[in-house]
Amino acid sequence: MEIFASDDLSAANWMVERLYPFRTFLAGSVAPPNYEAYVRILHPVFNDRGEEVRWSDIAAWSGVPSVALRRFLTILGWKSSRPNWSTA
């Protein structure tokens, strides 16, 4: 089978018809909900020195358990002051 670029997106209509509304923040809002499994890709986080900080390090720093469905701001332990991630 040959793969090629196309401006005709009609072949993807089945996906669009099955998506949840985007602001539901569910996997089904960016990929059709009829797949057996999904993967979660965690966005990178950097401290003030530009060093990458792992989500698990931030969870340990904030005292919030890092579990599969946890959102970043929850792991961060969001407070009104800016956290010092360089010690995480």
C-alpha angles and dihedrals in degrees: 000000000000120000120209140164117261138180089211106097096173091107088067095052091102089062095050092048091056100045122112117234108286098239093059087087091218127132088247090065092068102026129029111271095230098084119107094230143007133202124226117218113200115217116238120259125205130194125224091277092055094252118142114247122200120234089235090056091052090048090052091047093050096040092237116132112244108230131167099262098038116126121229097245089052092051089047090058088227112227133171093255124067112261123235102234094174088083094047 
